């Protein structure tokens, strides 16, 4: 593209903690240092054997280890059946966070 974006955002969706590679906090730190916001969508599966079994609830893990930057947030989904509505909520929230266009003054 011939222009720069006003904002850079990484969207992370998942149903568990980091299970491969270096600690996710390292990548988050590098991204946030470059002014990239990281938002998350945490899909909690509540039925064994696939349920997340981390030391804190998945939504809290995302808050503590995954998301970062100004205005970063996490949207929870209780299971994959709620994924579509959670994505919709997340997109609306991201778009609402964009700076608005300057308002034009009305003529008297």
C-alpha positions in Angstrom: 0.0 0.0 0.0 1.3 3.5 -0.7 0.3 4.8 2.8 0.8 3.8 6.4 -2.0 2.5 8.6 -3.2 4.8 11.4 -3.2 1.8 13.7 -1.7 -1.7 13.8 -3.5 -4.5 15.6 -2.8 -8.2 16.0 -5.8 -10.4 16.7 -5.2 -13.6 18.6 -7.9 -16.2 19.0 -7.4 -19.5 20.8 -8.7 -22.1 23.1 -5.7 -22.6 25.4 -2.4 -21.4 26.6 0.9 -21.2 24.6 2.0 -24.8 23.9 4.8 -24.3 21.5 7.7 -21.9 21.0 9.1 -19.2 23.2 7.0 -17.6 25.9 4.1 -15.5 24.4 5.1 -12.6 26.7 8.3 -12.1 24.6 6.4 -11.6 21.4 3.8 -9.4 23.1 6.6 -7.2 24.5 8.3 -6.8 21.0 4.9 -6.0 19.4 3.8 -3.5 22.0 7.3 -1.8 21.8 6.6 -1.2 18.1 3.2 0.3 18.9 1.2 -2.7 17.8 -1.9 -3.4 19.9 -2.8 -7.1 20.6 -6.4 -8.0 21.2 -7.6 -11.5 22.1 -10.6 -13.8 21.8 -10.4 -16.6 24.4 -12.5 -19.7 23.6 -13.1 -21.6 26.8 -14.0 -25.2 26.2 -15.9 -26.5 29.2 -16.0 -30.2 28.4 -13.1 -32.7 29.0 -10.8 -33.9 27.6 -10.4 -30.7 25.6 -11.0 -28.1 28.3 -8.2 -25.6 29.1 -6.6 -26.7 32.4 -4.3 -23.7 33.1 -3.6 -22.3 36.5 -6.0 -19.3 35.9 -9.1 -19.1 33.8 -8.3 -18.7 30.0 -9.7 -15.2 29.9 -7.4 -14.2 32.7 -4.4 -15.9 31.0 -5.1 -13.7 27.9 -5.2 -10.6 30.0 -2.0 -11.4 31.8 0.1 -12.9 29.0 -1.4 -12.3 25.5 -3.0 -8.9 25.0 -1.1 -5.6 25.2 -0.9 -2.0 24.1 -3.2 1.0 24.5 -6.8 -0.1 24.7 -6.1 -3.8 24.3 -8.9 -6.1 25.3 -10.0 -9.8 25.4 -13.5 -11.1 24.4 -14.5 -14.4 25.9 -16.5 -17.2 24.2 -17.8 -20.0 26.3 -17.3 -22.5 23.5 -17.0 -22.8 19.7 -20.8 -22.4 19.3 -20.3 -18.8 20.6 -17.3 -18.1 18.4 -19.2 -16.2 15.6 -21.0 -13.9 18.0 -17.7 -13.3 19.9 -15.9 -12.4 16.7 -18.7 -9.9 15.9 -18.5 -8.3 19.3 -14.7 -8.1 19.0 -14.8 -6.5 15.6 -17.4 -3.9 16.7 -15.3 -3.1 19.7 -12.1 -2.7 17.6 -13.9 -0.5 15.1 -15.4 1.6 17.9 -11.9 2.2 19.2 -10.7 3.9 16.0 -10.3 7.6 16.0 -13.2 9.4 14.5 -13.0 11.7 11.5 -12.8 15.4 12.4 -16.3 16.9 12.4 -17.1 19.7 9.9 -18.3 22.9 11.4 -21.9 23.8 10.5 -22.4 27.2 8.8 -24.5 29.6 10.8 
